Amino acid sequence: MAPKKNDKASIKKDIVQHSVETLCRNPYNLDKLAVYQATAYSVRDRLLEDWNMTQEAIHKENPKRCYYLSMEFLIGRALDNALHCLEVKDVYKESVKDLGFNLEDLLQQERDAALGNGGLGRLAACYMDAAATLDYPTWGYGLRYQYGIFKQLINSDGYQIEMPDYWLDSNGNPWEFPRNDVRYEVQFYGYVATKVNEKGESRMSWEGGDRVQAMAYDVPIPGFDTKGCGNIRLWASKSLKTFDFASFNDGDYDRSVADQKNAENLTSVLYPNDNHLVGKELRLKQEYFFVSASLQDIIHRFKRSNCAWKDFPDKVAVQLNDTHPTLAIPELQRILVDIEGLDWDAAWDIVTRVFAFTNHTVLPEALECWSVPMMEHILPRHMQIVYDINLFFLQKVEKMNSDRGLLNRVSIIEESNPQQVRMAYLAVVGSHTVNGVAALHSDLVKTELFKDFVSYYGPEKFINITNGITPRRWLYQANPDLRDLITETLGGNHWVTHLDDLKGLTKYADDADFQAKWMNIKLKNKVRLASWIKANLDITVDPRSLFDIQVKRIHEYKRQFMNILGVIYRYKNLQLLSAEERKDVTPRVVIFGGKSAPGYYVAKMVIKLINTVAQVVNNDDSIDGLLKVVYIPDYNVSLAEIIVPASDISQHISTAGTEAAGTSNMKFVLNGGLILGTVDGANIEIRDEIGEENIFMFGTLADKVADIRHQQKYHGVEIDPNLQVVLQSIQSGEFGGPETASVFGPLINTLTYGGDYYLISADFEKYLDAQDKVDETYKDTAAWAKKSILCTAGMGFFSSDRATREYADKIWNIKPVNIKEAAV
Ligand code: GLG
């Protein structure tokens, strides 16, 4: 087949052809949605050429491959990204213009692929972008949820409302290829029997139960500046029985389709919890369905290469993105022992050379534990295998140290009632390498979370790979003006795939001309966000104000509560100032965004408080517009692309030791936004890279947190005096009247009776001081501009290319494939 041509005439022809033949539309009756779709299909055709060539090249070379198993991929929109990667954005712009459309409008028609909750899922998407860009033979595996993360509405009372995100609506999804021929069966329930195999050996066999089918959908992931195109294979559950004719003939139509519905329900919805486990049976089934289908597919591909099982770890690396896919460990052991007939030790040797595990959190409420009775019921054979893995492991530990306490502490089975399987421990025992996602976090993983495992295995098994983000989406695509200025200044776009090049901006940090250009771009991005806010929320904000942004999942540990309490403090202070004094005030727009898990009461109260405060502040003319508060509903990847480039300062203020890394911090700084942050997660490494004079840091250090909590437990919380004033103003009904005030009672109690677990009171004064510094610094535009430039200049390290390379070298042991050479 002749390759697609990228001249305007050919592109126009392709778009029209897809409108007519794929969408069945009359070319004289096309709306934006239809043209977006036809455009997307024509881009997909072009990607497909690269996709096929890449897969062909990998197939021919048959190198060791890596499979990235993740229950979440927060991809966002695909069209703009693909246009950039294929280097056809300009010619497409011209082509759709000729057809009477504006490309930027068309891009807005696409729905986000929002198959993730937050940082963890977005990280997976950034790594797939990097792996494709670097030509690594890496595939992602995930689930094709019919409903992604819910859509968040804020009602007129300021509460979060959740609406289903049926992203695969009747319009179809041009960014996936259904693979009708790639289907596997997945079993649940049943019982374990003993069987004699062909060799006359006695083996366990998992019998009976239910079966559903997994069908593959491939999502192409274009690389930048390469012909390579990666892949994420997503599984959808389908029924094995299509239609129950017996029931239908009995007139029971409902029952005849029930089985199909049940099976399809399995992958229908993404669990909307971030950093919080909700131990639902359906979730456990999703996890097993996911790993079973993925391993069958991986093994199928491996077997085609005619290698022996002992070579499996030389051909296959599997990365477990958090514990969610940990069942892959007992599942591979089961396949090798029960089905392939290997003996236990040989199988276990293979398993432990294949898997590696990324831990993303030390928060106890986020660590997955599954009840033994539930697991026994759904996965009876796996439960036996987990017991055996644990037994053999504990026997080895005992040989080294027979301390009962130690054995209890490291046991994969927690002796609670009912017993629980500690998935993180299973992941550690079944993996060759465990990594944390930022330096401090990886330290905590070693010294706290898996301390006993470190003394057993030795420290080498536990490493750090600091997270990274893709500069393609998060600068090149989201901030075109800054991209162009950087490209012009550095003399080409080599930096997009070699982010360390940004260092070259350092020498312009004091250049007044360059500063002016730089700040002008920031202003333009703020104007863009201000118009979005006006158009969508009808709130007027002045783009010359300092834009102060906190967008991320709403969580107590992330302390949006502290932020809004600080806003109230600021508001009350403004009220006290004379007209003369106000002249000296830096005007602020404080912007929040983020979803709360639907069942997370305290987080939902924080959203309500922010919106209630916004109502009052935004309608108070007496403060001369010096403060505005905006809650942007339904924060997602596409909104982040508008919000991130528009920030002057963004807040990353988790209690020290709680945020594993954070990745939005990297996105903001990459776009020349300063950050106000605690000494936590990747903030610390960002500081080390950009220089401490370019970041506003404050707050209790991680190693002091436990002491303060201990103190508070025994002596109560001494509420900071400024905070006291703020709390009183809430309680007195200043925000929303006395009735609303009582609604906030339980929220305020988390600081007082609850023991202020997240140290809001303890950090409040330092927080306000840091905010004062921000205000002061912003007054000196040149000084601010310099800091902003140095922020971007120092961000090379945080590219997902660097992070992915580290995984490839230190964990996966894979090399890039030469796509061009291999393809000829
Ligand atoms: C986690 C952590 C974040 C981390 C992200 C990616 O809470 O701190 O940056 O994974 O490693 N659940 C998450 O988002």
Boltz pocket constraint, residues with backbone or C-beta under 6 A from the ligand:
constraints:
  - pocket:
      binder: B
      contacts: [[A, 118], [A, 119], [A, 120], [A, 121], [A, 123], [A, 274], [A, 275], [A, 359], [A, 360], [A, 361], [A, 437], [A, 467], [A, 658], [A, 659], [A, 660], [A, 661], [A, 662], [A, 663], [A, 681]]
      max_distance: 6.0
